[in-house]
Amino acid sequence: MERSSELFERAKQVLPGGVNSPVRAYRAVGMPPRFISKADGAYIWDVDGKQYIDYVCSWGPMILGHNHPVIRQAVQEAVMNGLSFGAPTQPEVEIAELMTRMVPNIEMVRMVNSGTEAVMSALRLARGATGREKIIKFEGCYHGHSDCMLVKAGSSAMAGGCPDSAGVPAGTAKDTLMAQYNDLDSVQRLFDENPGQVACVIVEPVAANMGVVGPQPGFLEGLRSICDKEGALLIFDEVITGFRLAKGGAQEYFGVRADIVTFGKIIGGGMPVGAYAGSRELMEHVAPCGPVYQAGTLAGNPVAMAAGLAQLRYLDEHPEVYTTIAAGADKLANGMRQAAQAAGAGVQINQVGSLVAPFFTPDTVASFAGAKRSDLKKYAAYFAKMLERGIYLAPAQFEAMFVSFAHTEEDLEKTIAVVKDVFEELSR
Ligand SMILES: *Cc1c(COP(=O)(O)O)cnc(C)c1O
């Protein structure tokens, strides 16, 4: 704790809240954050030398675990040739070829530097291609911090109490229409009220920034058919689900086609990368082919591409990653559920693929309203006890636990044992 606390005091003098991204400040759990010095496989170490089993996994990118030798080597080799050229390179072609082969319904890719940028650009493309201005998003879904997406956003925006950020112009927010996740009627109503004006519906196919809430049967299919009927585009924000639920992401996992798909997190292997992708016809609206402008000095950066390409190749060649992480998450979720039952704790454990989240409520959570019923004080207490016992979780309720390929049976069993103790203590 000592060195973390010292660093945090210094950090608060020079970084707003002591951090470069709000959730890291641990405000939702009311304690100072741990500063991290290194990570390897399923483990992470803080600057005081304490080791944890890590379920944050850098918020998703580290699907193979930390410091994977294949990715590390690719980065080391790339670095030897220079860090950035601002010119086309071979790895950019190779990663786009690989992505279009692994993911259904995409023919062209544009690389950017973050998930936020991917979404921002995808929305511009949807508006440019349809000539319409309004967009539909879902309350509690997080799509990065661009102006028009910071309306009723999930994740740390919500934990920090500002799902609607200051500084977003009213004129921008007015074009973002708000629907309810897993509620098709709420979507159709918005189309009815705004005939011919909606460019796109953007959705996290699995809502993973309100905890984890999966789509109910028919929800994604229903969005597809509403969009087709209304001439709007369907955007899957797969910044979390892409290359995680399956090689082809949520489109493959749920068998529903999206028009534009956004990526981030996993495709950078831990480096800052995002991308948006779609059919050739759509993507050729983007500059220099078409009138939708979008550019980036460091886009397709050779070191970042090397990391991403190495990770995606590994995933392509090792389909057992997907069965293993899903089985690991099954084991974890079942173990946590049994622990909750044994302790008589009113806790729901949601799981989709390798994504898991507990909610401290006796009721099933299938919507944003349901997620909000979770007892946040209980989450904070649970978080603190888990951290103390060497389990590193997201320091806020409205996030996911990520099971990686590096988590062993033993790691999962140890985690379940700790959860069992902690749930018992919490229900005393
Ligand atoms: C993390 C996330 C983003 C934003 O990505 P950044 O790289 O943090 O800008 C967008 N959409 C979803 C679904 C995310 O989980």
The ligand as a Tripos MOL2 file, in Angstrom:
@<TRIPOS>MOLECULE
LIG
   15    15     1     0     0
SMALL
NO_CHARGES

@<TRIPOS>ATOM
      1 C1        -13.6630    0.2680  -23.9980 C.3       1 LIG1
      2 C2        -14.8110    0.4860  -24.9140 C.ar      1 LIG1
      3 C3        -14.8380    1.5470  -25.8320 C.ar      1 LIG1
      4 C4        -13.8110    2.6390  -25.8090 C.3       1 LIG1
      5 O1        -12.5400    2.1950  -26.1560 O.3       1 LIG1
      6 P1        -11.2700    3.0840  -25.6960 P.3       1 LIG1
      7 O2        -10.1130    2.3610  -26.3300 O.co2     1 LIG1
      8 O3        -11.2730    3.0920  -24.2180 O.co2     1 LIG1
      9 O4        -11.4650    4.4350  -26.2790 O.co2     1 LIG1
     10 C5        -15.8680    1.6030  -26.7400 C.ar      1 LIG1
     11 N1        -16.8360    0.6760  -26.7480 N.ar      1 LIG1
     12 C6        -16.8530   -0.3530  -25.8880 C.ar      1 LIG1
     13 C7        -17.9360   -1.3660  -25.9700 C.3       1 LIG1
     14 C8        -15.8560   -0.4600  -24.9260 C.ar      1 LIG1
     15 O5        -15.9060   -1.4560  -24.0280 O.3       1 LIG1
@<TRIPOS>BOND
     1     1     2 1
     2     2     3 ar
     3     2    14 ar
     4     3     4 1
     5     3    10 ar
     6     4     5 1
     7     5     6 1
     8     6     7 2
     9     6     8 1
    10     6     9 1
    11    10    11 ar
    12    11    12 ar
    13    12    13 1
    14    12    14 ar
    15    14    15 1
@<TRIPOS>SUBSTRUCTURE
     1 LIG1         1 GROUP 0 **** ****
